[in-house]
């Protein structure tokens, strides 16, 4: 009877923009080209979460953040070779979803004389169609993989003025938010237990330095986006935006109040620049302006 050998290892599925981060097995492990998830065996007494962070860095040189939960995969090979001997091998693999910073360098192997010799981003499609040779774990992990779902409820203010020309107060989305570079209404996420109107007042003050007085509810819009979050995480982002009409003190000037947030500019933008596309805005801005204009016509 072959000697029984059991191994517990932790790995990460790291997906970004249709690519997956993989490690190539060294010739001492596989004589042919074969790619696997970055990760490896747990040291005695080591927490799996610590092990996967350590192993991903050793095999790719990148800092990884992992999700809160994991999936487990079991592989039993009753007759195989390990380190030059025939064994009855059982591998228990703990697989986490992971992500690396957007500004992370190109992957590269850090460990010397380890089980991997190369790290690279590969198209997920190449794994699925089999054109990239991978161990079975990669395809098994991708079969159950889903982008992280993230839903956000936010309150926004439509603040307009007529003098010296019809204009609306807008904020520009920074690199820390989805739709970077587009202009949006001032506002932001509703905190746990916070009334949407109170959130609007707080967010307008944080983003523009102005004290807003909340008026009527204009519209509720939503947008769903699948992409890479500012953190580097692969997300399915669903934003629900509650838009109120609001006013600020006459003659007051808006200033960028928050630093290093999701807003990097604030300005009064003429309606003409929005209508002719000179200033690119979110659809929510146009929808809110349309609702306000329709309400004015009815009155």
Secondary structure, DSSP 8 states (H G I E B T S, - for coil): --EEEEEEEEEEEEEETTEEEEEEE-TTT-SS--EEESEEE--TT--HHHHHHHHHHHHHS---EEEEEEEEEEEEEEEEEETTEEEEEEEEEEEEEEE--TT-------SSS-SEEEEEEEEHHHHHTT-S-B-HHHHHHHHT---EEEEEEEEEEE-EE-SSS-EEEEEEE-TTSSSTT-EEEEEEE--TT--HHHHHHHHHHHHHS--EEEEEEEEEEEEEEEEE-TTS-EEEEEEEEEEEEEEE-TT-------SSSSEEEEEEEEHHHHHTTSS-B-HHHHHHHHHHHHHHHH-
